[in-house]
Amino acid sequence: MFESIEPEAFRAKTDNGELGDALMLDVREPYEWEYYHWEQAQLMPMNSIPGRLAELPKDRTIYIVCAHGVRSANVCYYLKQNGFDDVINIEGGMAALAALRGFQYD
C-alpha cells in the first residue's frame, strides 16, 4: 500500500517550502500538462514510466499527481511493486490542486 495526501496539505507543503528534495511527478499526458500544471512538477506520462524507471529516484519521496487521482494511484502501486518505498498519491489530482488556486480545471 502507499500513502495519500490531501491537496490542501500538499499545497501547504509547497507554499511553506517543506517538500525538500522530494519529486512531484505528473503522470498526465503532454496536452493536459500544457493546459495546466504545477510549477514544481516533472512530466512523465503514465505509459512511459515502465521504460523510464531508472530516471526516478528510489532514495527520495515522490509525490504523484494526475488529473483526478486515478492514474496516479495506479502509478503508486506500480512503483511500490518495483522497489520504490516512499511514493505518495495526491488525492483529487490536478483538478483539486487547481481549485485551491481558483482555477477551474475541467
Biopython code that builds the backbone (N, CA, C, O; Angstrom):
import numpy as np
from Bio.PDB.StructureBuilder import StructureBuilder

atoms = [
    (1, "MET", "N", (0.843, -1.191, 0.000)),
    (1, "MET", "CA", (0.000, 0.000, 0.000)),
    (1, "MET", "C", (0.882, 1.247, 0.000)),
    (1, "MET", "O", (2.064, 1.192, 0.339)),
    (2, "PHE", "N", (0.294, 2.341, -0.379)),
    (2, "PHE", "CA", (1.019, 3.603, -0.446)),
    (2, "PHE", "C", (0.253, 4.671, 0.328)),
    (2, "PHE", "O", (-0.915, 4.489, 0.672)),
    (3, "GLU", "N", (0.921, 5.776, 0.593)),
    (3, "GLU", "CA", (0.300, 6.888, 1.298)),
    (3, "GLU", "C", (-0.430, 7.793, 0.315)),
    (3, "GLU", "O", (-0.178, 7.769, -0.890)),
    (4, "SER", "N", (-1.328, 8.581, 0.856)),
    (4, "SER", "CA", (-2.003, 9.630, 0.093)),
    (4, "SER", "C", (-1.924, 10.922, 0.890)),
    (4, "SER", "O", (-1.759, 10.905, 2.110)),
    (5, "ILE", "N", (-2.044, 12.042, 0.187)),
    (5, "ILE", "CA", (-2.054, 13.344, 0.833)),
    (5, "ILE", "C", (-3.199, 14.157, 0.255)),
    (5, "ILE", "O", (-3.446, 14.129, -0.951)),
    (6, "GLU", "N", (-3.888, 14.874, 1.115)),
    (6, "GLU", "CA", (-4.957, 15.766, 0.670)),
    (6, "GLU", "C", (-4.340, 16.941, -0.084)),
    (6, "GLU", "O", (-3.229, 17.361, 0.238)),
    (7, "PRO", "N", (-5.035, 17.473, -1.072)),
    (7, "PRO", "CA", (-4.482, 18.583, -1.850)),
    (7, "PRO", "C", (-4.142, 19.808, -0.998)),
    (7, "PRO", "O", (-3.154, 20.493, -1.264)),
    (8, "GLU", "N", (-4.949, 20.083, 0.014)),
    (8, "GLU", "CA", (-4.673, 21.224, 0.886)),
    (8, "GLU", "C", (-3.351, 21.049, 1.629)),
    (8, "GLU", "O", (-2.580, 21.998, 1.777)),
    (9, "ALA", "N", (-3.101, 19.836, 2.089)),
    (9, "ALA", "CA", (-1.850, 19.556, 2.808)),
    (9, "ALA", "C", (-0.659, 19.639, 1.862)),
    (9, "ALA", "O", (0.406, 20.122, 2.246)),
    (10, "PHE", "N", (-0.831, 19.170, 0.623)),
    (10, "PHE", "CA", (0.257, 19.257, -0.337)),
    (10, "PHE", "C", (0.548, 20.710, -0.688)),
    (10, "PHE", "O", (1.709, 21.114, -0.748)),
    (11, "ARG", "N", (-0.482, 21.483, -0.916)),
    (11, "ARG", "CA", (-0.268, 22.905, -1.227)),
    (11, "ARG", "C", (0.443, 23.603, -0.074)),
    (11, "ARG", "O", (1.335, 24.418, -0.308)),
    (12, "ALA", "N", (0.064, 23.300, 1.166)),
    (12, "ALA", "CA", (0.729, 23.900, 2.323)),
    (12, "ALA", "C", (2.214, 23.548, 2.326)),
    (12, "ALA", "O", (3.056, 24.400, 2.610)),
    (13, "LYS", "N", (2.534, 22.297, 2.013)),
    (13, "LYS", "CA", (3.937, 21.882, 1.957)),
    (13, "LYS", "C", (4.710, 22.660, 0.886)),
    (13, "LYS", "O", (5.842, 23.083, 1.120)),
    (14, "THR", "N", (4.099, 22.848, -0.285)),
    (14, "THR", "CA", (4.794, 23.588, -1.344)),
    (14, "THR", "C", (4.912, 25.060, -0.980)),
    (14, "THR", "O", (5.960, 25.671, -1.191)),
    (15, "ASP", "N", (3.849, 25.629, -0.437)),
    (15, "ASP", "CA", (3.867, 27.049, -0.070)),
    (15, "ASP", "C", (4.870, 27.338, 1.037)),
    (15, "ASP", "O", (5.458, 28.419, 1.079)),
    (16, "ASN", "N", (5.065, 26.376, 1.935)),
    (16, "ASN", "CA", (5.973, 26.566, 3.072)),
    (16, "ASN", "C", (7.378, 26.058, 2.807)),
    (16, "ASN", "O", (8.224, 26.092, 3.701)),
    (17, "GLY", "N", (7.644, 25.586, 1.593)),
    (17, "GLY", "CA", (8.972, 25.078, 1.261)),
    (17, "GLY", "C", (9.334, 23.801, 1.985)),
    (17, "GLY", "O", (10.507, 23.552, 2.264)),
    (18, "GLU", "N", (8.328, 22.981, 2.294)),
    (18, "GLU", "CA", (8.546, 21.765, 3.086)),
    (18, "GLU", "C", (8.746, 20.504, 2.242)),
    (18, "GLU", "O", (8.834, 19.407, 2.792)),
    (19, "LEU", "N", (8.819, 20.642, 0.932)),
    (19, "LEU", "CA", (8.990, 19.442, 0.109)),
    (19, "LEU", "C", (10.433, 18.944, 0.118)),
    (19, "LEU", "O", (10.689, 17.784, -0.203)),
    (20, "GLY", "N", (11.363, 19.800, 0.479)),
    (20, "GLY", "CA", (12.762, 19.381, 0.493)),
    (20, "GLY", "C", (13.188, 18.923, -0.885)),
    (20, "GLY", "O", (12.965, 19.616, -1.877)),
    (21, "ASP", "N", (13.809, 17.742, -0.943)),
    (21, "ASP", "CA", (14.274, 17.233, -2.234)),
    (21, "ASP", "C", (13.277, 16.268, -2.872)),
    (21, "ASP", "O", (13.624, 15.530, -3.795)),
    (22, "ALA", "N", (12.035, 16.275, -2.377)),
    (22, "ALA", "CA", (11.001, 15.402, -2.934)),
    (22, "ALA", "C", (10.734, 15.758, -4.395)),
    (22, "ALA", "O", (10.926, 16.897, -4.821)),
    (23, "LEU", "N", (10.295, 14.773, -5.137)),
    (23, "LEU", "CA", (9.947, 14.945, -6.537)),
    (23, "LEU", "C", (8.429, 14.936, -6.674)),
    (23, "LEU", "O", (7.758, 14.076, -6.104)),
    (24, "MET", "N", (7.891, 15.884, -7.424)),
    (24, "MET", "CA", (6.476, 15.857, -7.783)),
    (24, "MET", "C", (6.408, 15.356, -9.214)),
    (24, "MET", "O", (6.888, 16.016, -10.136)),
    (25, "LEU", "N", (5.817, 14.201, -9.394)),
    (25, "LEU", "CA", (5.745, 13.556, -10.692)),
    (25, "LEU", "C", (4.327, 13.666, -11.237)),
    (25, "LEU", "O", (3.378, 13.170, -10.630)),
    (26, "ASP", "N", (4.195, 14.315, -12.380)),
    (26, "ASP", "CA", (2.901, 14.491, -13.040)),
    (26, "ASP", "C", (2.806, 13.426, -14.124)),
    (26, "ASP", "O", (3.602, 13.424, -15.064)),
    (27, "VAL", "N", (1.831, 12.514, -13.999)),
    (27, "VAL", "CA", (1.740, 11.375, -14.909)),
    (27, "VAL", "C", (0.659, 11.557, -15.980)),
    (27, "VAL", "O", (0.228, 10.591, -16.608)),
    (28, "ARG", "N", (0.232, 12.797, -16.178)),
    (28, "ARG", "CA", (-0.755, 13.078, -17.223)),
    (28, "ARG", "C", (-0.073, 13.135, -18.593)),
    (28, "ARG", "O", (1.144, 12.979, -18.700)),
    (29, "GLU", "N", (-0.854, 13.354, -19.608)),
    (29, "GLU", "CA", (-0.355, 13.465, -20.978)),
    (29, "GLU", "C", (0.126, 14.894, -21.251)),
    (29, "GLU", "O", (-0.292, 15.823, -20.560)),
    (30, "PRO", "N", (0.994, 15.083, -22.244)),
    (30, "PRO", "CA", (1.514, 16.430, -22.537)),
    (30, "PRO", "C", (0.436, 17.484, -22.785)),
    (30, "PRO", "O", (0.597, 18.630, -22.365)),
    (31, "TYR", "N", (-0.653, 17.123, -23.454)),
    (31, "TYR", "CA", (-1.702, 18.115, -23.705)),
    (31, "TYR", "C", (-2.368, 18.561, -22.407)),
    (31, "TYR", "O", (-2.797, 19.709, -22.293)),
    (32, "GLU", "N", (-2.456, 17.655, -21.422)),
    (32, "GLU", "CA", (-3.018, 18.015, -20.117)),
    (32, "GLU", "C", (-2.052, 18.943, -19.380)),
    (32, "GLU", "O", (-2.465, 19.915, -18.747)),
    (33, "TRP", "N", (-0.778, 18.630, -19.471)),
    (33, "TRP", "CA", (0.282, 19.434, -18.855)),
    (33, "TRP", "C", (0.258, 20.860, -19.413)),
    (33, "TRP", "O", (0.359, 21.833, -18.665)),
    (34, "GLU", "N", (0.124, 20.966, -20.726)),
    (34, "GLU", "CA", (0.122, 22.286, -21.359)),
    (34, "GLU", "C", (-1.073, 23.122, -20.909)),
    (34, "GLU", "O", (-0.976, 24.345, -20.803)),
    (35, "TYR", "N", (-2.179, 22.472, -20.650)),
    (35, "TYR", "CA", (-3.383, 23.177, -20.209)),
    (35, "TYR", "C", (-3.181, 23.785, -18.828)),
    (35, "TYR", "O", (-3.526, 24.947, -18.612)),
    (36, "TYR", "N", (-2.624, 23.014, -17.882)),
    (36, "TYR", "CA", (-2.387, 23.487, -16.520)),
    (36, "TYR", "C", (-1.432, 22.526, -15.837)),
    (36, "TYR", "O", (-1.598, 21.310, -15.931)),
    (37, "HIS", "N", (-0.439, 23.060, -15.154)),
    (37, "HIS", "CA", (0.449, 22.212, -14.352)),
    (37, "HIS", "C", (0.996, 22.975, -13.157)),
    (37, "HIS", "O", (0.955, 24.204, -13.109)),
    (38, "TRP", "N", (1.499, 22.234, -12.214)),
    (38, "TRP", "CA", (2.114, 22.767, -11.000)),
    (38, "TRP", "C", (3.574, 23.062, -11.319)),
    (38, "TRP", "O", (4.253, 22.229, -11.920)),
    (39, "GLU", "N", (4.057, 24.208, -10.934)),
    (39, "GLU", "CA", (5.392, 24.658, -11.316)),
    (39, "GLU", "C", (6.507, 23.690, -10.928)),
    (39, "GLU", "O", (7.467, 23.522, -11.680)),
    (40, "GLN", "N", (6.390, 23.064, -9.786)),
    (40, "GLN", "CA", (7.450, 22.185, -9.280)),
    (40, "GLN", "C", (7.436, 20.785, -9.893)),
    (40, "GLN", "O", (8.334, 19.984, -9.631)),
    (41, "ALA", "N", (6.444, 20.493, -10.688)),
    (41, "ALA", "CA", (6.259, 19.128, -11.191)),
    (41, "ALA", "C", (7.177, 18.786, -12.357)),
    (41, "ALA", "O", (7.647, 19.655, -13.092)),
    (42, "GLN", "N", (7.414, 17.483, -12.494)),
    (42, "GLN", "CA", (8.129, 16.926, -13.644)),
    (42, "GLN", "C", (7.143, 16.042, -14.392)),
    (42, "GLN", "O", (6.498, 15.182, -13.793)),
    (43, "LEU", "N", (7.025, 16.250, -15.694)),
    (43, "LEU", "CA", (6.093, 15.462, -16.503)),
    (43, "LEU", "C", (6.721, 14.132, -16.904)),
    (43, "LEU", "O", (7.837, 14.079, -17.421)),
    (44, "MET", "N", (5.970, 13.059, -16.648)),
    (44, "MET", "CA", (6.344, 11.722, -17.106)),
    (44, "MET", "C", (5.043, 10.946, -17.293)),
    (44, "MET", "O", (4.558, 10.320, -16.349)),
    (45, "PRO", "N", (4.473, 10.978, -18.491)),
    (45, "PRO", "CA", (3.186, 10.310, -18.718)),
    (45, "PRO", "C", (3.186, 8.854, -18.226)),
    (45, "PRO", "O", (4.185, 8.141, -18.329)),
    (46, "MET", "N", (2.055, 8.451, -17.701)),
    (46, "MET", "CA", (1.932, 7.130, -17.080)),
    (46, "MET", "C", (2.454, 6.006, -17.968)),
    (46, "MET", "O", (3.180, 5.134, -17.491)),
    (47, "ASN", "N", (2.102, 6.012, -19.240)),
    (47, "ASN", "CA", (2.507, 4.912, -20.114)),
    (47, "ASN", "C", (4.005, 4.871, -20.379)),
    (47, "ASN", "O", (4.516, 3.850, -20.840)),
    (48, "SER", "N", (4.718, 5.952, -20.099)),
    (48, "SER", "CA", (6.161, 5.976, -20.318)),
    (48, "SER", "C", (6.958, 5.489, -19.114)),
    (48, "SER", "O", (8.158, 5.240, -19.230)),
    (49, "ILE", "N", (6.318, 5.354, -17.979)),
    (49, "ILE", "CA", (7.036, 5.046, -16.737)),
    (49, "ILE", "C", (7.763, 3.702, -16.766)),
    (49, "ILE", "O", (8.910, 3.647, -16.323)),
    (50, "PRO", "N", (7.163, 2.612, -17.261)),
    (50, "PRO", "CA", (7.922, 1.350, -17.248)),
    (50, "PRO", "C", (9.283, 1.443, -17.943)),
    (50, "PRO", "O", (10.238, 0.802, -17.506)),
    (51, "GLY", "N", (9.383, 2.215, -18.996)),
    (51, "GLY", "CA", (10.645, 2.359, -19.708)),
    (51, "GLY", "C", (11.562, 3.421, -19.134)),
    (51, "GLY", "O", (12.686, 3.602, -19.601)),
    (52, "ARG", "N", (11.072, 4.133, -18.107)),
    (52, "ARG", "CA", (11.859, 5.237, -17.549)),
    (52, "ARG", "C", (12.113, 5.093, -16.049)),
    (52, "ARG", "O", (12.476, 6.066, -15.388)),
    (53, "LEU", "N", (11.927, 3.903, -15.513)),
    (53, "LEU", "CA", (12.119, 3.705, -14.072)),
    (53, "LEU", "C", (13.486, 4.152, -13.589)),
    (53, "LEU", "O", (13.609, 4.675, -12.482)),
    (54, "ALA", "N", (14.508, 3.955, -14.397)),
    (54, "ALA", "CA", (15.869, 4.313, -13.990)),
    (54, "ALA", "C", (16.018, 5.819, -13.781)),
    (54, "ALA", "O", (16.960, 6.248, -13.116)),
    (55, "GLU", "N", (15.123, 6.622, -14.326)),
    (55, "GLU", "CA", (15.182, 8.076, -14.160)),
    (55, "GLU", "C", (14.608, 8.541, -12.831)),
    (55, "GLU", "O", (14.799, 9.691, -12.437)),
    (56, "LEU", "N", (13.908, 7.655, -12.144)),
    (56, "LEU", "CA", (13.248, 8.029, -10.896)),
    (56, "LEU", "C", (14.110, 7.672, -9.692)),
    (56, "LEU", "O", (14.718, 6.602, -9.662)),
    (57, "PRO", "N", (14.169, 8.560, -8.699)),
    (57, "PRO", "CA", (14.996, 8.315, -7.521)),
    (57, "PRO", "C", (14.310, 7.394, -6.511)),
    (57, "PRO", "O", (13.169, 7.634, -6.118)),
    (58, "LYS", "N", (15.001, 6.359, -6.102)),
    (58, "LYS", "CA", (14.455, 5.471, -5.075)),
    (58, "LYS", "C", (14.757, 5.987, -3.666)),
    (58, "LYS", "O", (14.210, 5.478, -2.687)),
    (59, "ASP", "N", (15.618, 6.983, -3.564)),
    (59, "ASP", "CA", (16.026, 7.496, -2.258)),
    (59, "ASP", "C", (15.362, 8.823, -1.902)),
    (59, "ASP", "O", (15.788, 9.496, -0.963)),
    (60, "ARG", "N", (14.331, 9.201, -2.638)),
    (60, "ARG", "CA", (13.608, 10.442, -2.361)),
    (60, "ARG", "C", (12.106, 10.170, -2.344)),
    (60, "ARG", "O", (11.633, 9.202, -2.939)),
    (61, "THR", "N", (11.375, 11.022, -1.668)),
    (61, "THR", "CA", (9.919, 10.948, -1.692)),
    (61, "THR", "C", (9.437, 11.382, -3.074)),
    (61, "THR", "O", (9.936, 12.356, -3.637)),
    (62, "ILE", "N", (8.458, 10.647, -3.615)),
    (62, "ILE", "CA", (7.863, 11.010, -4.895)),
    (62, "ILE", "C", (6.367, 11.229, -4.678)),
    (62, "ILE", "O", (5.633, 10.304, -4.329)),
    (63, "TYR", "N", (5.932, 12.467, -4.892)),
    (63, "TYR", "CA", (4.515, 12.810, -4.876)),
    (63, "TYR", "C", (4.008, 12.653, -6.302)),
    (63, "TYR", "O", (4.608, 13.183, -7.237)),
    (64, "ILE", "N", (2.911, 11.931, -6.473)),
    (64, "ILE", "CA", (2.433, 11.622, -7.816)),
    (64, "ILE", "C", (1.046, 12.218, -8.011)),
    (64, "ILE", "O", (0.159, 12.080, -7.169)),
    (65, "VAL", "N", (0.888, 12.892, -9.162)),
    (65, "VAL", "CA", (-0.372, 13.566, -9.465)),
    (65, "VAL", "C", (-0.804, 13.241, -10.893)),
    (65, "VAL", "O", (0.027, 13.044, -11.779)),
    (66, "CYS", "N", (-2.108, 13.189, -11.095)),
    (66, "CYS", "CA", (-2.688, 13.079, -12.438)),
    (66, "CYS", "C", (-3.846, 14.070, -12.481)),
    (66, "CYS", "O", (-3.819, 15.065, -11.757)),
    (67, "ALA", "N", (-4.840, 13.835, -13.289)),
    (67, "ALA", "CA", (-5.957, 14.773, -13.384)),
    (67, "ALA", "C", (-6.881, 14.707, -12.166)),
    (67, "ALA", "O", (-7.259, 15.738, -11.610)),
    (68, "HIS", "N", (-7.246, 13.470, -11.751)),
    (68, "HIS", "CA", (-8.206, 13.315, -10.661)),
    (68, "HIS", "C", (-7.786, 12.315, -9.586)),
    (68, "HIS", "O", (-8.522, 12.119, -8.618)),
    (69, "GLY", "N", (-6.644, 11.689, -9.727)),
    (69, "GLY", "CA", (-6.148, 10.793, -8.694)),
    (69, "GLY", "C", (-6.186, 9.315, -9.020)),
    (69, "GLY", "O", (-5.704, 8.507, -8.227)),
    (70, "VAL", "N", (-6.742, 8.932, -10.162)),
    (70, "VAL", "CA", (-6.850, 7.513, -10.504)),
    (70, "VAL", "C", (-5.556, 6.994, -11.122)),
    (70, "VAL", "O", (-5.009, 5.992, -10.662)),
    (71, "ARG", "N", (-5.065, 7.665, -12.154)),
    (71, "ARG", "CA", (-3.803, 7.235, -12.776)),
    (71, "ARG", "C", (-2.659, 7.310, -11.778)),
    (71, "ARG", "O", (-1.806, 6.424, -11.739)),
    (72, "SER", "N", (-2.639, 8.362, -10.975)),
    (72, "SER", "CA", (-1.548, 8.492, -10.003)),
    (72, "SER", "C", (-1.579, 7.367, -8.973)),
    (72, "SER", "O", (-0.526, 6.903, -8.537)),
    (73, "ALA", "N", (-2.766, 6.925, -8.581)),
    (73, "ALA", "CA", (-2.863, 5.794, -7.662)),
    (73, "ALA", "C", (-2.300, 4.533, -8.312)),
    (73, "ALA", "O", (-1.592, 3.760, -7.666)),
    (74, "ASN", "N", (-2.614, 4.326, -9.590)),
    (74, "ASN", "CA", (-2.073, 3.167, -10.306)),
    (74, "ASN", "C", (-0.556, 3.240, -10.407)),
    (74, "ASN", "O", (0.126, 2.225, -10.263)),
    (75, "VAL", "N", (-0.028, 4.425, -10.650)),
    (75, "VAL", "CA", (1.432, 4.583, -10.715)),
    (75, "VAL", "C", (2.045, 4.325, -9.341)),
    (75, "VAL", "O", (3.110, 3.714, -9.251)),
    (76, "CYS", "N", (1.403, 4.771, -8.287)),
    (76, "CYS", "CA", (1.909, 4.486, -6.932)),
    (76, "CYS", "C", (2.019, 2.982, -6.709)),
    (76, "CYS", "O", (3.048, 2.498, -6.236)),
    (77, "TYR", "N", (0.966, 2.242, -7.047)),
    (77, "TYR", "CA", (1.004, 0.783, -6.916)),
    (77, "TYR", "C", (2.160, 0.199, -7.729)),
    (77, "TYR", "O", (2.913, -0.640, -7.234)),
    (78, "TYR", "N", (2.292, 0.636, -8.950)),
    (78, "TYR", "CA", (3.342, 0.125, -9.837)),
    (78, "TYR", "C", (4.736, 0.406, -9.267)),
    (78, "TYR", "O", (5.592, -0.477, -9.237)),
    (79, "LEU", "N", (4.950, 1.634, -8.820)),
    (79, "LEU", "CA", (6.265, 1.979, -8.269)),
    (79, "LEU", "C", (6.564, 1.185, -6.995)),
    (79, "LEU", "O", (7.695, 0.744, -6.792)),
    (80, "LYS", "N", (5.567, 1.004, -6.147)),
    (80, "LYS", "CA", (5.771, 0.192, -4.934)),
    (80, "LYS", "C", (6.184, -1.228, -5.308)),
    (80, "LYS", "O", (7.063, -1.803, -4.666)),
    (81, "GLN", "N", (5.567, -1.794, -6.330)),
    (81, "GLN", "CA", (5.902, -3.142, -6.778)),
    (81, "GLN", "C", (7.299, -3.208, -7.373)),
    (81, "GLN", "O", (7.875, -4.290, -7.487)),
    (82, "ASN", "N", (7.847, -2.067, -7.750)),
    (82, "ASN", "CA", (9.165, -2.023, -8.368)),
    (82, "ASN", "C", (10.228, -1.409, -7.460)),
    (82, "ASN", "O", (11.220, -0.860, -7.940)),
    (83, "GLY", "N", (10.017, -1.503, -6.153)),
    (83, "GLY", "CA", (11.049, -1.140, -5.187)),
    (83, "GLY", "C", (11.117, 0.301, -4.752)),
    (83, "GLY", "O", (12.102, 0.702, -4.132)),
    (84, "PHE", "N", (10.101, 1.103, -5.055)),
    (84, "PHE", "CA", (10.064, 2.491, -4.595)),
    (84, "PHE", "C", (9.268, 2.526, -3.294)),
    (84, "PHE", "O", (8.075, 2.221, -3.281)),
    (85, "ASP", "N", (9.926, 2.895, -2.213)),
    (85, "ASP", "CA", (9.288, 2.831, -0.904)),
    (85, "ASP", "C", (8.461, 4.057, -0.548)),
    (85, "ASP", "O", (7.434, 3.932, 0.119)),
    (86, "ASP", "N", (8.885, 5.235, -0.977)),
    (86, "ASP", "CA", (8.288, 6.476, -0.498)),
    (86, "ASP", "C", (7.538, 7.191, -1.621)),
    (86, "ASP", "O", (8.002, 8.205, -2.142)),
    (87, "VAL", "N", (6.374, 6.650, -1.987)),
    (87, "VAL", "CA", (5.523, 7.260, -3.008)),
    (87, "VAL", "C", (4.212, 7.691, -2.362)),
    (87, "VAL", "O", (3.641, 6.975, -1.540)),
    (88, "ILE", "N", (3.749, 8.870, -2.749)),
    (88, "ILE", "CA", (2.552, 9.452, -2.138)),
    (88, "ILE", "C", (1.629, 9.961, -3.233)),
    (88, "ILE", "O", (2.038, 10.754, -4.081)),
    (89, "ASN", "N", (0.389, 9.506, -3.212)),
    (89, "ASN", "CA", (-0.618, 9.932, -4.173)),
    (89, "ASN", "C", (-1.256, 11.239, -3.712)),
    (89, "ASN", "O", (-1.643, 11.367, -2.550)),
    (90, "ILE", "N", (-1.366, 12.212, -4.621)),
    (90, "ILE", "CA", (-2.055, 13.464, -4.312)),
    (90, "ILE", "C", (-3.529, 13.263, -4.644)),
    (90, "ILE", "O", (-3.908, 13.183, -5.812)),
    (91, "GLU", "N", (-4.350, 13.182, -3.609)),
    (91, "GLU", "CA", (-5.775, 12.897, -3.778)),
    (91, "GLU", "C", (-6.469, 14.003, -4.554)),
    (91, "GLU", "O", (-6.190, 15.186, -4.355)),
    (92, "GLY", "N", (-7.368, 13.610, -5.433)),
    (92, "GLY", "CA", (-8.129, 14.571, -6.211)),
    (92, "GLY", "C", (-7.382, 15.112, -7.411)),
    (92, "GLY", "O", (-7.972, 15.773, -8.266)),
    (93, "GLY", "N", (-6.074, 14.835, -7.483)),
    (93, "GLY", "CA", (-5.267, 15.201, -8.633)),
    (93, "GLY", "C", (-5.154, 16.689, -8.903)),
    (93, "GLY", "O", (-5.378, 17.529, -8.032)),
    (94, "MET", "N", (-4.801, 16.976, -10.138)),
    (94, "MET", "CA", (-4.579, 18.354, -10.552)),
    (94, "MET", "C", (-5.864, 19.168, -10.478)),
    (94, "MET", "O", (-5.809, 20.375, -10.244)),
    (95, "ALA", "N", (-7.007, 18.545, -10.669)),
    (95, "ALA", "CA", (-8.274, 19.264, -10.554)),
    (95, "ALA", "C", (-8.430, 19.852, -9.161)),
    (95, "ALA", "O", (-8.847, 21.000, -9.011)),
    (96, "ALA", "N", (-8.098, 19.069, -8.142)),
    (96, "ALA", "CA", (-8.210, 19.551, -6.762)),
    (96, "ALA", "C", (-7.158, 20.613, -6.457)),
    (96, "ALA", "O", (-7.457, 21.606, -5.794)),
    (97, "LEU", "N", (-5.934, 20.416, -6.934)),
    (97, "LEU", "CA", (-4.892, 21.420, -6.716)),
    (97, "LEU", "C", (-5.231, 22.731, -7.419)),
    (97, "LEU", "O", (-5.050, 23.808, -6.851)),
    (98, "ALA", "N", (-5.725, 22.642, -8.655)),
    (98, "ALA", "CA", (-6.091, 23.839, -9.407)),
    (98, "ALA", "C", (-7.210, 24.609, -8.706)),
    (98, "ALA", "O", (-7.193, 25.839, -8.657)),
    (99, "ALA", "N", (-8.177, 23.877, -8.168)),
    (99, "ALA", "CA", (-9.297, 24.516, -7.470)),
    (99, "ALA", "C", (-8.809, 25.333, -6.275)),
    (99, "ALA", "O", (-9.391, 26.369, -5.953)),
    (100, "LEU", "N", (-7.752, 24.875, -5.622)),
    (100, "LEU", "CA", (-7.201, 25.615, -4.489)),
    (100, "LEU", "C", (-6.635, 26.964, -4.919)),
    (100, "LEU", "O", (-6.513, 27.882, -4.109)),
    (101, "ARG", "N", (-6.292, 27.074, -6.189)),
    (101, "ARG", "CA", (-5.781, 28.336, -6.735)),
    (101, "ARG", "C", (-6.852, 29.095, -7.518)),
    (101, "ARG", "O", (-6.558, 30.084, -8.190)),
    (102, "GLY", "N", (-8.103, 28.621, -7.425)),
    (102, "GLY", "CA", (-9.195, 29.304, -8.096)),
    (102, "GLY", "C", (-9.279, 29.048, -9.587)),
    (102, "GLY", "O", (-9.910, 29.813, -10.317)),
    (103, "PHE", "N", (-8.641, 27.968, -10.050)),
    (103, "PHE", "CA", (-8.651, 27.638, -11.465)),
    (103, "PHE", "C", (-9.591, 26.467, -11.694)),
    (103, "PHE", "O", (-9.485, 25.446, -11.016)),
    (104, "GLN", "N", (-10.499, 26.602, -12.631)),
    (104, "GLN", "CA", (-11.419, 25.515, -12.981)),
    (104, "GLN", "C", (-10.715, 24.595, -13.954)),
    (104, "GLN", "O", (-10.548, 24.948, -15.121)),
    (105, "TYR", "N", (-10.297, 23.418, -13.500)),
    (105, "TYR", "CA", (-9.508, 22.505, -14.332)),
    (105, "TYR", "C", (-10.322, 21.868, -15.445)),
    (105, "TYR", "O", (-9.881, 21.799, -16.593)),
    (106, "ASP", "N", (-11.515, 21.404, -15.095)),
    (106, "ASP", "CA", (-12.347, 20.762, -16.124)),
    (106, "ASP", "C", (-13.813, 20.952, -15.857)),
    (106, "ASP", "O", (-14.647, 20.475, -16.626)),
]
sb = StructureBuilder()
sb.init_structure("model")
sb.init_model(0)
sb.init_chain("A")
sb.init_seg("    ")
for serial, (resi, resn, name, xyz) in enumerate(atoms, 1):
    if name == "N":
        sb.init_residue(resn, " ", resi, " ")
    sb.init_atom(name, np.array(xyz, "f"), 0.0, 1.0, " ", f" {name:<3s}", serial, name[0])
structure = sb.get_structure()
